[in-house]
């Protein structure tokens, strides 16, 4: 009788550990995916910022050239 109770307790505790490990793995995977998406968003933002900066510089250059012509 004691052995059956002990086995039941060990199995119950082992089951909790497996569930926790599975949860930790899932959370880790989700965090890795979020980090990847964040990196992609940052790269897109930088590319857009560079394009806007370049366009602004070109516009300012053209305006200065037009001012010098007049």
Rosetta blueprint (number, residue, H / E / L):
1 X L
2 X H
3 X H
4 X H
5 X H
6 X H
7 X H
8 X H
9 X H
10 X H
11 X H
12 X H
13 X H
14 X H
15 X H
16 X H
17 X H
18 X H
19 X H
20 X H
21 X H
22 X H
23 X H
24 X H
25 X H
26 X H
27 X H
28 X H
29 X H
30 X H
31 X H
32 X H
33 X H
34 X H
35 X H
36 X H
37 X H
38 X H
39 X H
40 X H
41 X H
42 X H
43 X H
44 X H
45 X H
46 X H
47 X H
48 X H
49 X H
50 X H
51 X H
52 X H
53 X H
54 X H
55 X H
56 X H
57 X H
58 X H
59 X H
60 X H
61 X H
62 X H
63 X H
64 X H
65 X H
66 X H
67 X H
68 X H
69 X H
70 X L
